[in-house]
Amino acid sequence: MKVFAGKDGLFDLYEDAGEGQSYLDGDFCITRITQNLTDGNLTLRVGPAKGNYSSLLPENRTWNFEVIGISQPASVGISTAEGEIPIAFQYDHDRNTLKLEGVICPKGSDLCLEIQGAEPQAYQSNPMLRLERLIRAAKLPSLVKQQFMQQLPNLLTDPSSILSIAHSFSKNQLLAIFESLVQVSAEKPALDLTNAFEDMMSTFRKLMAN
């Protein structure tokens, strides 16, 4: 799980069989994940899996956490209802990233990750390298990836030129590319896909007008 350190937030992890339509009959489960930052202490809580599909999940779940954009913590602790879990962590100074791997928790239990003495830290990566990694990992035809990489130098100077090959990408993929190309806004981005996509298109139109 990748977590971007920052203000309070929540995310609902949805799971189902991945095939068929049994989810329409309620065969799915939700795991709520929350983040809270107070006075240099970041708390991440993973709630129990709830829903009909939770009975088909393994009794114990193994979590790997990557907390991105955070200063080196003074201490890190993990606990469940059964007590504290001894765990080692790694901190990457170059990427301001904290990693914890192999955290085992019963599916019906709360998991609490407490990071003390840390603050959000901006991580400035190279846009070209970031986009190369994004495209390599994306589920796209090889030809589309090749066309994008050929266009990349031009995209870095003129982000609106992505519109010429936009038909090859999903809305989610275009938003991910957009966030890598265009300087992050100080305003909170739209939470739903439709509004976020419209905001992106509005920005591209402004860039083309300049």
Buried (B, 14 or more C-beta within 10 A) or exposed (E): BEBEBEEEEEEEEEBBEEEEEEBEEEBBBBBBBBBBBEEBBBBBBBBBBBBBBBEEBEEEBEBEBBBBBBBEBEEBBBBBEEEEBEBEBEBEEEBBBBBBEEBEBBBBBBBBBBBBBBBBBEBEEEBBEBBBEBBEEBEBEEEBBEBBBEBBEEBBEEBBBBBEBBEBBEEEBBBBBBBBBBEEEEEEEBEEEEEBBEBBBEBBEEBEEE
